[in-house]
Amino acid sequence: MKAKFVVAGLLSVLFLSGAVAADLKVGYVNTQRIFRDAPIAVKAAKRLEAEFAKRDQDLQQMRKKLVDLQQNLEKNSVTMSENDRRTKEREFSELSRDFQRSERAFREDLNLRQNDENAAVIEKANKAIKQIAESDKFDLILQDVVWVSPRLDITDQVIKALAEGK
């Protein structure tokens, strides 16, 4: 939050001075578009999907088994012996705990890997942005602002640079 005020203050000072404002070259990069459209981000998402597909399928099968077991218990608990009902309830309870534990571990592992992949994409994007800023002589490049004029948006240039491996 403090950084937004610093940037806003800096921009106000720069724009108050007409001579400086005339020479100021500003660009904007939409980070969400980078994550959605840049080839390296798309490849990272596919890698994650492939890496976690088996565990996701296993969780879906476990979830289905839980639902089936619960439906069986609800449907047949009246006709079961007390001992059979308790055994099925214990089985359901253990499976439910295992499922919750597995699901939590899955989400944590997925989040860690997503963060790793996102950090790599951001690092490469920042290098591309810096190269574009230097080669096109930008004075300021902003990311993640509330609103910006489309004429300042250089996101397509950054995505192109990332696709070229710069």
C-alpha positions as CSV (number, residue, x, y, z in Angstrom):
1,M,0.0,0.0,0.0
2,K,2.8,2.4,0.9
3,A,4.5,1.7,-2.5
4,K,1.3,2.8,-4.3
5,F,1.5,6.1,-2.6
6,V,5.2,6.5,-3.4
7,V,4.5,5.7,-7.1
8,A,1.5,8.0,-7.1
9,G,3.5,10.8,-5.5
10,L,6.4,10.3,-7.9
11,L,4.0,10.4,-10.9
12,S,2.3,13.5,-9.6
13,V,5.6,15.3,-9.2
14,L,6.7,14.2,-12.7
15,F,3.4,15.2,-14.3
16,L,3.3,18.6,-12.6
17,S,6.5,19.6,-14.4
18,G,5.3,20.0,-18.1
19,A,8.8,19.7,-19.5
20,V,9.6,16.5,-17.8
21,A,6.2,15.1,-18.6
22,A,6.7,15.7,-22.3
23,D,9.8,13.6,-22.2
24,L,8.5,10.9,-19.9
25,K,7.9,7.5,-21.5
26,V,5.7,5.2,-19.5
27,G,4.6,1.6,-20.2
28,Y,2.4,-0.9,-18.5
29,V,2.5,-4.7,-18.2
30,N,-0.6,-6.8,-17.4
31,T,0.8,-9.6,-15.2
32,Q,-2.3,-11.7,-15.4
33,R,-2.1,-11.7,-19.2
34,I,1.5,-12.9,-18.9
35,F,0.4,-15.8,-16.7
36,R,-2.5,-16.6,-19.1
37,D,-1.0,-16.0,-22.5
38,A,2.8,-16.2,-22.4
39,P,4.1,-19.5,-23.9
40,I,6.3,-20.2,-20.9
41,A,3.4,-19.8,-18.5
42,V,1.2,-22.1,-20.6
43,K,3.9,-24.7,-20.6
44,A,4.3,-24.4,-16.9
45,A,0.6,-24.9,-16.4
46,K,0.7,-28.0,-18.6
47,R,3.7,-29.4,-16.7
48,L,1.8,-28.9,-13.4
49,E,-1.3,-30.5,-14.8
50,A,0.7,-33.6,-16.0
51,E,2.6,-33.8,-12.7
52,F,-0.5,-33.8,-10.5
53,A,-2.9,-35.6,-12.8
54,K,-2.4,-39.1,-11.2
55,R,-2.8,-37.8,-7.6
56,D,-5.9,-35.9,-8.7
57,Q,-7.4,-39.0,-10.2
58,D,-6.6,-41.0,-7.1
59,L,-8.4,-38.3,-5.0
60,Q,-11.4,-38.4,-7.3
61,Q,-11.6,-42.2,-6.9
62,M,-11.3,-41.9,-3.1
63,R,-14.1,-39.3,-3.1
64,K,-16.3,-41.6,-5.1
65,K,-15.6,-44.5,-2.8
66,L,-16.5,-42.3,0.2
67,V,-19.8,-41.2,-1.4
68,D,-20.6,-44.8,-2.3
69,L,-19.8,-46.0,1.2
70,Q,-21.9,-43.2,2.7
71,Q,-24.9,-44.0,0.5
72,N,-24.6,-47.7,1.3
73,L,-24.6,-46.8,5.0
74,E,-27.6,-44.5,4.8
75,K,-29.5,-47.1,2.7
76,N,-28.7,-50.3,4.5
77,S,-27.9,-49.2,8.1
78,V,-31.4,-50.2,9.3
79,T,-31.0,-53.8,8.0
80,M,-27.4,-54.3,9.0
81,S,-26.4,-55.9,12.2
82,E,-25.0,-53.6,14.9
83,N,-21.5,-55.1,14.4
84,D,-21.6,-54.7,10.6
85,R,-22.9,-51.1,10.9
86,R,-20.1,-50.1,13.3
87,T,-17.5,-51.7,11.0
88,K,-18.8,-49.8,8.0
89,E,-19.0,-46.5,10.0
90,R,-15.4,-47.0,11.2
91,E,-14.3,-47.8,7.6
92,F,-16.1,-44.6,6.4
93,S,-14.5,-42.5,9.2
94,E,-11.0,-43.8,8.4
95,L,-11.5,-43.3,4.7
96,S,-12.8,-39.8,5.3
97,R,-9.8,-38.9,7.4
98,D,-7.4,-40.4,4.8
99,F,-9.2,-38.5,2.1
100,Q,-9.0,-35.1,4.0
101,R,-5.3,-35.7,4.8
102,S,-4.5,-36.6,1.1
103,E,-6.5,-33.7,-0.2
104,R,-4.8,-31.2,2.1
105,A,-1.3,-32.6,1.1
106,F,-2.3,-32.5,-2.6
107,R,-3.3,-28.8,-2.3
108,E,-0.2,-27.8,-0.4
109,D,2.1,-29.6,-2.9
110,L,0.3,-28.1,-5.8
111,N,0.4,-24.6,-4.3
112,L,4.2,-24.9,-3.7
113,R,4.8,-26.1,-7.2
114,Q,2.6,-23.3,-8.7
115,N,4.5,-20.8,-6.7
116,D,7.8,-22.2,-8.0
117,E,6.6,-22.1,-11.6
118,N,5.1,-18.6,-11.2
119,A,8.3,-17.3,-9.7
120,A,10.2,-18.6,-12.7
121,V,7.7,-17.0,-15.1
122,I,7.9,-13.7,-13.3
123,E,11.7,-13.8,-13.2
124,K,11.9,-14.3,-17.0
125,A,9.1,-11.7,-17.6
126,N,11.0,-9.2,-15.5
127,K,14.2,-9.7,-17.5
128,A,12.2,-9.3,-20.7
129,I,10.5,-6.1,-19.3
130,K,14.0,-4.7,-18.4
131,Q,15.3,-5.4,-21.9
132,I,12.3,-3.8,-23.5
133,A,12.6,-0.8,-21.1
134,E,16.3,-0.3,-22.0
135,S,16.0,-0.9,-25.7
136,D,12.8,1.3,-26.1
137,K,14.1,3.9,-23.6
138,F,11.2,3.7,-21.2
139,D,11.4,5.9,-18.1
140,L,8.9,3.9,-16.1
141,I,7.0,0.6,-16.5
142,L,4.1,-0.2,-14.2
143,Q,2.5,-3.5,-13.4
144,D,-0.8,-4.3,-11.8
145,V,-2.5,-0.9,-11.6
146,V,-6.3,-0.2,-11.4
147,W,-6.6,1.4,-14.8
148,V,-4.2,2.3,-17.6
149,S,-4.6,3.6,-21.1
150,P,-4.3,0.9,-23.7
151,R,-1.7,2.9,-25.6
152,L,0.7,2.4,-22.6
153,D,0.2,-1.3,-22.5
154,I,3.4,-3.2,-23.6
155,T,2.2,-6.6,-22.5
156,D,2.1,-8.0,-26.1
157,Q,5.8,-7.0,-26.5
158,V,6.7,-8.8,-23.3
159,I,4.7,-11.9,-24.3
160,K,6.5,-11.9,-27.7
161,A,9.9,-11.5,-26.0
162,L,9.1,-14.4,-23.7
163,A,8.1,-16.5,-26.7
164,E,11.3,-15.7,-28.4
165,G,13.2,-16.8,-25.3
166,K,14.7,-13.4,-24.6
